[in-house]
Amino acid sequence: MNGTYQVTMGDRGRIVIPAELRSRAGLAEGTPLVLIDSPSGMLLVSRDQLKPLVWAELAGLDLVKELLADRRSDSSTEDAA
């Protein structure tokens, strides 16, 4: 169990997740997975694994404040026209 698995893409872009990893990750047939394309490569995660990644990415951001600032900016641009 070193965290690195060699897989080969098959026909129609299919890959097989090794049984040991599926078992450890609690993956079963039909489990929804998310493939993330990032500048450093691809990441395949379950939805449950994705949640903490999204929360970490959003940590410290004030999304409501940013949305309100965007709306105010848009509103002032519309009022000037």
N, C-alpha and C positions, 0 to 999 in steps of 0.2 A: 504494500500500500504506500506508494510514493507520490500519488497525486498526478502522475503523468501517464497517459494511456495513448498508445499508438492505434489509430483507427484509419481505415481506408474508405474513401467515398466509393460507393457502388453505383449501380445503374440508377438513373433518375435522381441523382444527388443524395441518395440515402446513405446514412452512416449507422453503424451498430454501436450502441453504448455498451461497454463490457458489463457482464452480469454482476461482477463484484461492485462496480460503481453504481449500477442501477439499484442493487440491494442496499448499499450504504446510504444512497441519496433518497431511498424510499420511492423510486420511480416504478410505475407500473404502466402497462399498456393503456394508452389514452391520456396519460398525464400531460397537461399542456406545458409546453416549453417555450422559452423566448430566446431567440438568437439575436445577440446584440453585435452590431458592426461598429467597432471603435477604431480610432487611429492606431492603436497598438495591437489590434487583431480582433478575432471573433470570440465571443463569450456565450456559452450555452447554459442557461439557468432555468430552473423551474420558477413558476410565479411566486412561490413562497420564498425562494432564494432572492428573487428580484426586489421584493419589498424593502429589505434593509439597505440594498444598494441605492434605491431611489431616495429613501429617507436620508441617507448619508450625503447624497448629492444635493439635496434640498436644505440640509442643515445650515442654519444661519441666514437663510434667505427670507426676506419679508415679501412674499409674493403678492399679498393684498396691497401693500404700500406701492410696489412696482406697478400693479394693475391700475391703481388709482392715479398714479403719476402719468401713466400712458393715456388714460382717459382724459385727464385734465389737459394734457398736451394736445390731444386730438380735438378736444372741445375748443380750445383757444385758437387752433388753426382754422376750424370751421367758422368760428365767430368773426375772424379777421377777413374771411372771404366774402 
